[in-house]
Amino acid sequence: MDTETFLYIIIIIIIIIIIIIIIIIIIIIIIIIILLWFYFWLVSSCGGCSAPLYKRSRNSVQARRQSERPGQRQTSAGGKMVRCAR
């Protein structure tokens, strides 16, 4: 085996490894974007926008009344909003 063929084989292997790494990075970025979108859809007050993430005191009825808007369903788990009416 001469050196030119060996160099070509090494270059092809390096290019394949770089392409695989780029594909893995793109897949990881897509997964992160999907997880962030899902998180904001669960926690935000309007379903798509990144609304303020706050913790309400469970005793405070006034804060609860101020934070509630019509069409929302809430849960007491951690005091965060979980679902919105679509």
Secondary structure, DSSP 4 states (H G I P E B T S, - for coil): --HHHHHHHHHHHHHHHHHHHHHHHHHHHHHHHHHHHHHHHHHSSSSSS--------SS-HHHHHHH--TTEEE--STT-EEEE--
